[in-house]
């Protein structure tokens, strides 16, 4: 099959599918992306497209997102037209709808089916906006959020089929979208993500640590409000006081992936260090930054208690991956997490807004990890059953792709 994949941050949500297609062989794969920093991937032709237009810094706020998306869309369409001129006409286009790259794809490839990834529909209520009373929305927020939805509102008419990775994410979109969007996660390679009783990690001056050490963990792409970094930091003093031998490993950058960045020098982490730093034993806190994937796995595997916090927002891969590695997880009690974790069965849920509740639950796990051991085992079993890439997600994605193309071009499992 000839497949055109479109995602600004290659491979994005197509990571596992792309690897599988390459390993299968026999497919012609072209990837349109903005990323220039990737090494060449055998079996995949990468095309870095240029944005056709960038809005001015003082562009009108209510139309700026659309103006930016149109620039991305026209740039991607021009790249697709160049591919078509040289003879590459795909059997299907797989692409993310969030930034606008698919907006004009039908003008270039009118007879090619498009399967679009729908990640999030911006809402004034029920999502991260207004969820944290410390960060109230402005009077203009609901208007700006709805203006951002011009992109998915257009894309639902561009695609032949849509995809959302979780039901909560699908349900963020208007009901009129739902019949066109199927729900299936990108998939977790549970065959590669497993617990490891013999795992160890070099912690610099502390030396090598293992499962014999009392370790708890927090990780996020970036340490920010949406992922509850402030709640974690405010819980630390209480946890450290109750568990004087415990060390915490913190993985994540100091930027902002979601929501506005901190205006403080040093970012949101610096804000929290100034707020609660005098109450924390820094000799037992280890900020590891953004680490290679292999080290990230070791961090989770070595953890006696893994903290995953989020406002009601897109579910992180790391939660399901941590469940696959049999971690005992304490997480925030919000709807997207409840889709993956059942309290007391596959993890433990606490009020996002309560550092005291978070601390108490983490202390309880660290005090008696054996009593909570069933949570990790159940979590892994749940992810294997519901989110495994090879046995659960891949067959569904291939079936949906095949339904859009002629029988003689379909992918065989």
Buried (B, 14 or more C-beta within 10 A) or exposed (E): BBBBBBBBEBBBBBBBBBBBBBEEEEBBBBBBBBBEEBEEBEBBBBBEBEBBEEBEEEEEEBEBBBBBBBBBBBBBBBBBBEBBEEEBEBBBBBBBBBBBBBBBBBEBBEEBBBBBBBBBBBBBEEBBBBBBEEBEBEEEBBEBBBBBBBBBBBBBEBBBBBBBBBEBBBBBBEEEBBEBBBBBBBBBBBEEBEBBEEBBBEBEEEEEBEBEBBBBBBBBBBBBBBBBBBBBBBBBBBBBEBBEEBBBBBBBBBBBBBBEEBEEEEBBBBBBBEEBBEEBBEEBBBBBEBBEEEEBBBBBBBBBBBBBBBBBBBBBBBBBBBBBBBBBBBBBBBBBBBBBBBBEEBBBBBEBBBBEBBBBBBBBBBEEBEEBBEBBEBBBBBBBEBBBBBEBBBEBBBBBBBEBBEEEEBBEE
